[in-house]
């Protein structure tokens, strides 16, 4: 038995750093991942793919761990970093993108993430677990953005 929790997040912010610095950090997956909280292990699978293993989170008597892999493609000319799920790796499918745009004295950043997380829980728990998983994912992603914003000298 398992349930699937679907997540979708979008953020838009502007930082003081220049485009090149921002792009170089976000396009380098290990560097970018170092700013995301609760990453237990990041493993290169080759060909631009990485497996993410997150720390376990406890939901009462249940401990859950998210493991997934995504393939990353960056395009400096377009100012994009796009990732797509690698099938059959872990218990989640995660896709998303960074859109990075240079301004005169700052850089505009748009982050989009979509995820489908399969959890080994009975269907009756979906109503209880879904809001907790959504809140945790949102909180971690907001901490990630805060960490990146500090790395880039703050928001404009």
N, C-alpha and C positions, 0 to 999 in steps of 0.2 A: 504494500500500500504506500502510495505517496501522493503528495499534493504539489501543485505548481503555483508558485507565486510570481506574478509578472510585475516588473518594475519599470518605470520610465521617469527619467530625470532630465531636467534642462536648466542650465545656468548661463548667465551672461555677465561678464565683469571686465573691467579695464585696469591694467597695471602700469606702473611707471617704467618698467623695463622696455628696451627696444625689441623689435620683432625678432631679430636674429637670436638674441639670448633666450627669449620665450620659446621660439620654435625649437632651438637646440635642446632645451630641457624636455619639452613635451614630446618631441620625436624620439628621444632616447628612452625606451621603455624602462630599463632598470633605474635610470636617474629619476624619471617621472614617478615610478612606483615607490621610490624611497620616501616620497612625500605622503603616500597614502597610508593611513593608520591601519594597524592590525594585519599587515601582510606578514604571514609567517614565513613564506618561501616563494620566490619567483624563480622559475626555471626556464631557460631558453630551450625551445624545441627545434630551433633552426628555422631558416626561411622566414624570419620575421614573426614567428609564433612564440608565445610565452604562456606557461602554465602558472596561474596564480593560486596559491593555497593560503586562505585566510585563517586567522586564529579562530578557534572554536568560540561560539557564543552560547551562553546558557539561557534556556527558557524554562525556568522551573527545574523539573527533573530531566529535561531533554537538552542535550548538547548538540549543536549543529555546526557544521563546518562547510564553507563554500569553497569549492575547487572548480576552476574552469580554465580554458585556454582560449586565447584570441590571437588572430594574425593581424599584424600592424603594417600599414602602408602609409608612408609620409610623402608629402609633395610640397617642397619648399615654395615653388612657384605659385601654387594654389593656396598656400598657407593652411594645409590640412594634414591631419593625422586621423586615419580612419581604421577602426578595428572591427573584425568580423569573427564570429564564433568558430572554433575548431571543434567539429563534432566528436562525440565519444571521448571527451576529456572532462572528467569530473561530473558534477551535478548541476551545472548551470550553463546557459548560453548567454554570452555577453557581447553586445556590439555597441558601437558609439563613434563619436568623432570630436575632434577639436577643430575649430575654425579660428584661425589666428590672423588678425588684420592689423597692419601697421598704421599708426596715426603719427602726427608730427612729433609729439613728445611722449607717446604712450603706445600701448598695444591693447587692442580689443580682443577678447577671448570668448568664444561660445563653446560650451561643453554639452553634449547630448549623450545619454546612456540609456540603453534598453537591456533588460535582463529577464530571463526566465529561469527561476531557481526551483529545482525539484528537491523536495524534502521528504525523507522517509517517515511520514506521519500519516495517521488515519485521516480520512476526509473530514471527519467531524472537527478536527483541530484547525481547519483552514481559517475559520472566522476569528479564532483567537490568535493564531500565529501570523497571519498576513499583516496586520497593523504593526506588530512588533518587528518583523523583518523589514517592512517598509521604513519604519522609523530608524532602525539601525543603519540601513543602507544610506538613507538620506543624511543621517548624522555623520557617518564616516566620510561621505562624499563632500559634505560641507567643511569638515576638518581638513580634508585634502585640499580644497580650494583655498582655505585660510592659510595652510602651510605653503602652498604655491605662491599666494599673494605676498606673503612675507618674504619668500625667496626672491620675488621680483620687485622688491622695494616698496610694496604697499599698493593700495588701490588709488586710482585717480579720482 
